[in-house]
Amino acid sequence: MLQKASFLGLFRFSTVLSTLILGLAIFASAPALALTYQYVTQWGSRGSGNGQFNIVVDGGGGVATDVYGNVYVADTDNARIQKFDSNGIYVTQWGSRGSGNGQFVTLTCLAVDGSGNVYVADWALNRIQKFDSSGIYLTQWGSGYGPNGVATDADGNVYVYVSEQGSNEVQVFNSSGNLLFQWGSNGSGNGQFIGPNAVATDAYGNVYVSDLGNNRVEKFDSNGNYLTQWGSSGSGNGQFDLPYGIAVDGSGNVYVLDQGNNRIQVFDSNGNYLAQWGSYGSGNGQFNAPYGIAMDGSGNLYVSDIGNSRIEKFALPYTISGTISSGGTGILGVTVTLTLGGVTIGTITTDSNGNYSFTALSNGSYTVTASKSGYTFFAPDNITINGANSTGDNIVAYASGGGGGTPVGYSPAWLIITLISLTIAGGCLMRKRIGRT
């Protein structure tokens, strides 16, 4: 499902799109491309150990992120919350089975506010519990019907939105658990629900609710006034078979977990279909009954793939293509600098011996390949640089073609660098040779 473009020059840094400059050239982008995510990594297996999950299909498995990129997972049948860093490294956990403070019976979804407080919905105990980022119990509230979805507002510390399937309504609380107002009733009309599940908010305070029984998403303003809706039952573009999780990016695009169709669909803020990816299976980027979805501040998406007992991470693919030389065997001793919004993110250099080196920020993930029209390249012809733990060694990619059929080394003019993900922070650099003439 991954799409590639030769030139993609807009990059999301936090929620801001910046112009990407390669050498002296500025390349435009196609915005829709940025909505088809690429698989990055995964973690988890079935069990009760650290980093393992025990989640029955349709029984929970919410996921949330904080402002530092940490990932929180509702490990439902182990009655605990597990916390990981953005790469899936286990950090801590809390919880046990029971009805006491800090205990759980059927935890479903969770949300994190701007201060790092974690709100956990426990459907069986009809309550929301609030913890700090380390899992220290702070308070709780709730009675009556079981809460399912929970979200904070754009600031992360003002409102808590809770969707209740039993009462078919959305309740709004302040961060201390005081009820402010509510809306919704049973039905399929505008503003009604049949089994509301996930709830999410955007930067403008709008609220999005997945209405399971009606296979649709409904959008409201921050006061609960109905704005619009989209979706119907089916497997076509814009249709759903149990829309469970919802996430919203900084541009207002809405990502919906279409569980029965084992895919993620992307819409603009008005419900216009934009893109999708995913299929049934256990391979990279596939799903088996996905439940929760969350986006971090860098635009990475995390999906709880509960049928496969794992978390999958996706990121936007970015392709940079440019010319160091005009072709042939390249020009020696030349450096081209890659910049993003005025910040240097890497360089490509040819030394006096014709070796090509790519230097990049250590907290990015890059794939470097060779490509030229009319030429066939022979493996190994790519390298992945992922943070400080780069994989692969020298690449001596040879090509045949160009009319003569004689194997030739590739020039920097043929290099394509794909940024799988990039967070500009710190100044640690790493260096890896990627080819020679």
Secondary structure, 3 states (H helix, E strand, C coil): CCCCCCCCCEEEECCEEEEEEECCEECCCCHHHHHCCEEEEEECCECCCCCCECCCCCCCCCEEECCCCCEEEEEHHHCEEEEECCCCCEEEEECCECCCCCCECCEEEEEECCCCCEEEEECCCCEEEEECCCCCEEEEECCCCCEEEEEECCCCCCEEEEEECCCCEEEEEECCCCEEEEECCECCCCCCECCEEEEEECCCCCEEEEEHHHCEEEEECCCCCEEEEECCECCCCCCECCEEEEEECCCCCEEEEEHHHCEEEEECCCCCEEEEECCECCCCCCECCEEEEEECCCCCEEEEEHHHCEEEEEECCEEEECCCCCCCCCCCCCEEEEEECCEEEEEEEECCCCEEEEEEECCEEEEEEECCCCEEEECCCEEEEECCCCCCCCCCCEEEECCCCCCEECCHHHEEEEEEEECCCCCCEEEEEEEEC
